[in-house]
Amino acid sequence: MSAESDAGPPVTVPAVAPSRRPRLPRVHDVVQDNGLRVLAVRRPGVPRAEMRLRVPLVRQGPADDGTRTRLLAETLLSGTPARSSFALAQDLQRLGADVMASADVETLVVSGSTLSATLGPFLGLVAEAVATATFPADEVLVERQRVAQELRIALSQPGTIAHHALVSRLYGRHPYGLPMPSPDKVSGTGPARLRRFHAERVAARGSTLVMVGDFDPARAVARVEEAFGAWLPGSPPVRLPAPGPPRRGPVLIVDRPGSVQGSIRLGGPAVDRSDPAYPTLAAATAVFGGYFASRLWANLRERRGYTYSPSAGVSQRPSASNLVVGADVATEVVGPALLETRYELGRMAESLVEGAELGEAVRYLSGGLALSWQTQAGLASQLSTLSAFGLGIDFLRDMPQALGRVSADDVLQAARRWLAPRQLTTVIVGQAEAIRAQVEALDDVEMAG
């Protein structure tokens, strides 16, 4: 019997159902007397609660270069007047809770979760750590050496080098142009500097605490007041000024002797999710290179075999956003890969996308957004991020609808504004002697100093 006779009738793949308008949970939104904004949402099903605390760090004085903010996050849980780091960790563990902190030059984010039944004591511990951290000298010494070593390792990686070169070109001396602090500066930062920075910058006014979980929102808000009511308001937060226009110029090559690959990055200005043009930009970026069925993936990975995972996306910050296109390829195909990337960018800016292609990208974006807030943790993270851009939970309902209204002509206009090759800055990290001639055949070249 032949294989064909065993195959059976052909299977018809059903059409994708249209997206349904989601039902959004109610958000209890309260601003306390000290200026702390609290967002509480009941999400039953799992007896836990998720918390996200977002603290703006640009207040009085100039923005940090990332040195103190990075160490602040790493040592925030190192002790309080009442508890050592060990005691704090023990008490969190007894509650079935976990807490972590991260920071960039603008914002400290404290994330955690606990059992619903232990929400009150959990908030008390978080408030104690955030408001009264002591930064013991022995803890700071250990952490700063660890962080400095992590930074040295990261700064030796081609992807990190390429990212640094790109944002430096885009933002210059603006704080956004310094994505990672200097390891030597971190090693030289002591506990006294961290205590002063904490006292000046970590304050309630302008901060936002998000809670999502299986609890009564009104009672949860009251527990936040009990825990955080004594946290000092501090000076009002200040928004960083918008950076100036990016420097484009020739392709910048950063020499990395002995490298067997070239890390290609292209970037340019973009808009964030609060801008009315964002849905169109998101759709155009997805069609070009934002997911596995995009044009860049089909070209560089499927047809050419140049790279495993090319990418395109929008990096969003409160004062500026930028588009980033990336591909890591073998040294011998750096020139061809750059040529194909620019070809696909040019094709986006010169011809209409097909309806089916646009529809697939829109479904991908809408589906990804819908999945992102189905869990307690996902919804808490989304609400926290949205709050940083002055947006509320309605964005989760309105964004898919806005994407559905994007037309092929809208995408073309967006591509001409943001994706046209001449709008983008290009940097490449690799072995200069092996890639320079390839790139010079396509464009002017500047060597990094």
Secondary structure, DSSP 8 states (H G I E B T S, - for coil): --HHHHS-S------------------EEEE-TTS-EEEEEE--SSSEEEEEEEEE---SS----SHHHHHHHHHTTSB-SS-BHHHHHHHHHHTT-EEEEEE-SSEEEEEEEEEGGGHHHHHHHHHHHHHH----HHHHHHHHHHHHHHHHHHTTSHHHHHHHHHHHHHHTTSGGG--S--HHHHHT--HHHHHHHHHHH--STT-EEEEEESS-HHHHHHHHHHHHTTS---S--------------SEEEEE-TT-SEEEEEEEEEE--TTSTTHHHHHHHHIIIIISTTSHHIIIIIIIS---S--EEEEEE-SS-EEEEEEEEEEGGGHHHHHHHHHHHHHHHHHS---HHHHHHHHHHHHHHHHHHTSSHHHHHHHHHHHHHTT--TTHHHHHHHHHHT--HHHHHHHIIIII-GGG-EEEEEE-HHHHHHHHHTTS-EEE--
